[in-house]
Amino acid sequence: MQSYIDRKILSGVSSAVLHGQDLVHFHAAGWADIENQIPLDHQHLFRVFSNSKLVTSIAILQLIEEGLLGLDDPVERYLPQLGKRQVLLPGATSIEQTEPARSSITIRQLLTHTSGLSYGLLDHGSTIYKAYVERKVLNAFEPLSELINVLEDLPLTFHPGTAWEYSIATDVLSRVVEVVSGDNFDIYLHAKIFSPLGMNDTAFWLPPHKHHRLTAYYAGTDPMNVLNRDLKRLEKSPYPEAFLKPIPRFSGGGGLVSSMQDMLALMRSFMPGGHAVLKPESIALMMQNHLPAGWGIAFPGVGDVPGKGFGFGGAVTMQPGENDPPQAHGEFEWGGIAGTHWWISPRHNLAGLLMTQRQMAFWHPYSFEFKRLVYQAVVG
C-alpha cells in the first residue's frame, strides 16, 4: 500500500484483516492530511459513503426479525407516496413519457437495487439523471420524509424486479426504518447497532471535539485515470462543511462517517463467534445472491462487473473475475466512492477492510492488489 502513497495515487491507507475474530493485520500508512503533514493513524475518521448501505440493510433485517416488516411487502404499505408508480418508456427523452408500473416496489427490491429507482449520481446526461438533479433528490438539507415526497412525482427507469440499477433505494429504506420503528433513523442506528457494537465514532455528523480527526479528502487530477499520480484536495465535497455540522437528512445510502475500529466491530459482528446484532440466518441471507440466474451488476461509465450478484447491502462474487483472487468465490463485499472497502469470505472465515479518502477509488487497483495479497498470506 505504501507504493500507492509514494506514487501520490493515495494520500493514506488504513488496512485491517480478520481471520475469524482474530485481528491478523492492522496498519496505517501515509497521510491523513498531506498539506499539513499529519500522518494517518487508527484514530482518524473517514467518510465511508456507501459503506453506510450495509448498516441500513442490517436495520431492515432487524425489523424483519421482529415481525414488523416483510421482505416482499409493497413499499406503499409504509410509504404511500411510492405506490402506483409510472415507468419510463424505452428511449424516453422526457419524464412524461411513461407507462404504469406492472407491480409494486417491494422491500426486497429496495435491498437489491432492483426497484426501478435511479440515483442521479453516475448516469450523467440521461433523462432520469437530469430529472433527479433538477428535483434535488440528493439534497442533504431536506429530511428523509421530503425525499419520499420528491420521489413521488418521478418515474422509475424500469418495471420493479426486471433489472438492476444502483440507486437511492437504500435512502428510501432509511425512511422505512423511521416509519416502522417510530424513531428517527440516527436514533434507531445508535440504539440498535452502534451502541451494542461499541461503534462510538460512527455518525452522520461529528461534534466539534472530533473535527480534527476527520481525514482530508482528495481526488485525482484526471478523473478518467485512477492511477494518475497526483492529488487535489476537495474542501467542499459533497457540500461545504460536510459531516462537520448537523444536517436534516440521515442518508442510509451514503451519509456516515466512521473509524477503522468501528468498521472492525461491524465486520466482527458478521463473523462466527462475534457479538452479532442479527440472527445467524439473517446474516446468511444478507450474504446470498438474490438476483435471478444470469443477472449481474453494472455501472454507467464503467460497464458490467463480471461474476457479481447482489445480496442485501453488498455484492456477492458468483465467479471470480480477472481482478479477484481465485479463492474469492462466495465473497460478500461493498464499499464507498471515497475508497473505503469491506469484504467477508464465509468460506475462508476471512474479512478485510481498507480505508482511504480518494474520490472514485471504489474497486480501485489498490484494493484488488491488497485482497490478492491477503488471500495469498492467509489462504495460500
Secondary structure as the mmCIF struct_conf table of DSSP 4:
data_model
#
loop_
_struct_conf.conf_type_id
_struct_conf.id
_struct_conf.beg_label_comp_id
_struct_conf.beg_label_asym_id
_struct_conf.beg_label_seq_id
_struct_conf.end_label_comp_id
_struct_conf.end_label_asym_id
_struct_conf.end_label_seq_id
HELX_RH_AL_P HELX_RH_AL_P1 GLN A 2 ASP A 6
TURN_TY1_P TURN_TY1_P1 ARG A 7 LYS A 8
BEND BEND1 ILE A 9 ILE A 9
BEND BEND2 SER A 11 SER A 11
STRN STRN1 GLY A 12 HIS A 19
TURN_TY1_P TURN_TY1_P2 GLY A 20 GLN A 21
STRN STRN2 ASP A 22 ASP A 33
TURN_TY1_P TURN_TY1_P3 ILE A 34 GLN A 37
STRN STRN3 ILE A 38 PRO A 39
TURN_TY1_P TURN_TY1_P4 HIS A 42 GLN A 43
STRN STRN4 LEU A 45 PHE A 49
TURN_TY1_P TURN_TY1_P5 SER A 50 ASN A 51
HELX_RH_AL_P HELX_RH_AL_P2 SER A 52 GLU A 65
TURN_TY1_P TURN_TY1_P6 GLU A 66 GLY A 67
BEND BEND3 LEU A 68 LEU A 68
TURN_TY1_P TURN_TY1_P7 LEU A 71 ASP A 72
STRN STRN5 PRO A 74 PRO A 74
HELX_RH_3T_P HELX_RH_3T_P1 VAL A 75 ARG A 77
TURN_TY1_P TURN_TY1_P8 TYR A 78 TYR A 78
HELX_RH_3T_P HELX_RH_3T_P2 PRO A 80 LEU A 82
BEND BEND4 GLY A 83 LYS A 84
STRN STRN6 GLN A 86 LEU A 88
HELX_LH_PP_P HELX_LH_PP_P1 LEU A 89 LEU A 89
TURN_TY1_P TURN_TY1_P9 PRO A 90 GLY A 91
BEND BEND5 THR A 93 SER A 94
TURN_TY1_P TURN_TY1_P10 ILE A 95 GLU A 96
STRN STRN7 THR A 98 PRO A 100
BEND BEND6 ARG A 102 SER A 103
STRN STRN8 THR A 106 THR A 106
HELX_RH_AL_P HELX_RH_AL_P3 ILE A 107 THR A 112
TURN_TY1_P TURN_TY1_P11 HIS A 113 HIS A 113
BEND BEND7 SER A 115 GLY A 116
BEND BEND8 GLY A 120 LEU A 122
TURN_TY1_P TURN_TY1_P12 HIS A 124 GLY A 125
BEND BEND9 SER A 126 SER A 126
HELX_RH_AL_P HELX_RH_AL_P4 THR A 127 GLU A 134
TURN_TY1_P TURN_TY1_P13 ARG A 135 LEU A 138
TURN_TY1_P TURN_TY1_P14 ALA A 140 PHE A 141
BEND BEND10 GLU A 142 GLU A 142
HELX_RH_AL_P HELX_RH_AL_P5 LEU A 144 GLU A 152
TURN_TY1_P TURN_TY1_P15 ASP A 153 ASP A 153
BEND BEND11 LEU A 154 LEU A 154
HELX_LH_PP_P HELX_LH_PP_P2 PRO A 155 PRO A 155
STRN STRN9 LEU A 156 LEU A 156
BEND BEND12 THR A 157 PHE A 158
TURN_TY1_P TURN_TY1_P16 PRO A 160 GLY A 161
BEND BEND13 THR A 162 THR A 162
TURN_TY1_P TURN_TY1_P17 ILE A 168 ILE A 168
HELX_RH_AL_P HELX_RH_AL_P6 ALA A 169 SER A 181
BEND BEND14 GLY A 182 ASP A 183
HELX_RH_AL_P HELX_RH_AL_P7 PHE A 185 LEU A 189
HELX_RH_PI_P HELX_RH_PI_P1 HIS A 190 PHE A 194
HELX_RH_AL_P HELX_RH_AL_P8 SER A 195 LEU A 197
TURN_TY1_P TURN_TY1_P18 GLY A 198 GLY A 198
TURN_TY1_P TURN_TY1_P19 ASN A 200 ASP A 201
STRN STRN10 ALA A 203 ALA A 203
BEND BEND15 PHE A 204 TRP A 205
HELX_RH_3T_P HELX_RH_3T_P3 PRO A 208 ARG A 213
STRN STRN11 LEU A 214 LEU A 214
HELX_LH_PP_P HELX_LH_PP_P3 THR A 215 ALA A 216
STRN STRN12 TYR A 218 GLY A 220
BEND BEND16 THR A 221 ASP A 222
TURN_TY1_P TURN_TY1_P20 PRO A 223 MET A 224
TURN_TY1_P TURN_TY1_P21 VAL A 226 LEU A 227
BEND BEND17 ARG A 229 ARG A 229
STRN STRN13 LEU A 231 ARG A 233
BEND BEND18 GLU A 235 TYR A 239
TURN_TY1_P TURN_TY1_P22 PRO A 240 LEU A 244
BEND BEND19 LYS A 245 LYS A 245
BEND BEND20 PRO A 248 PRO A 248
TURN_TY1_P TURN_TY1_P23 GLY A 252 GLY A 254
STRN STRN14 LEU A 256 SER A 259
HELX_RH_AL_P HELX_RH_AL_P9 MET A 260 ARG A 268
TURN_TY1_P TURN_TY1_P24 SER A 269 PHE A 270
BEND BEND21 MET A 271 MET A 271
TURN_TY1_P TURN_TY1_P25 PRO A 272 GLY A 273
BEND BEND22 GLY A 274 GLY A 274
BEND BEND23 VAL A 277 LEU A 278
HELX_RH_AL_P HELX_RH_AL_P10 PRO A 280 MET A 286
TURN_TY1_P TURN_TY1_P26 MET A 287 MET A 287
BEND BEND24 GLN A 288 GLN A 288
BEND BEND25 LEU A 291 LEU A 291
HELX_LH_PP_P HELX_LH_PP_P4 PRO A 292 PRO A 292
TURN_TY1_P TURN_TY1_P27 ALA A 293 GLY A 294
STRN STRN15 ILE A 297 PHE A 299
TURN_TY1_P TURN_TY1_P28 PRO A 300 VAL A 302
STRN STRN16 GLY A 303 VAL A 305
TURN_TY1_P TURN_TY1_P29 PRO A 306 GLY A 307
STRN STRN17 LYS A 308 PHE A 310
BEND BEND26 PHE A 312 GLY A 314
STRN STRN18 ALA A 315 THR A 317
BEND BEND27 MET A 318 GLN A 319
TURN_TY1_P TURN_TY1_P30 GLU A 322 ASN A 323
BEND BEND28 ASP A 324 ASP A 324
TURN_TY1_P TURN_TY1_P31 PRO A 326 GLN A 327
TURN_TY1_P TURN_TY1_P32 HIS A 329 GLY A 330
STRN STRN19 PHE A 332 GLY A 336
TURN_TY1_P TURN_TY1_P33 ILE A 337 GLY A 339
STRN STRN20 THR A 340 SER A 345
TURN_TY1_P TURN_TY1_P34 PRO A 346 ASN A 349
STRN STRN21 LEU A 350 MET A 355
STRN STRN22 ARG A 358 ARG A 358
TURN_TY1_P TURN_TY1_P35 GLN A 359 MET A 360
TURN_TY1_P TURN_TY1_P36 PHE A 362 TRP A 363
HELX_RH_AL_P HELX_RH_AL_P11 PRO A 365 VAL A 378
TURN_TY1_P TURN_TY1_P37 VAL A 379 VAL A 379
#
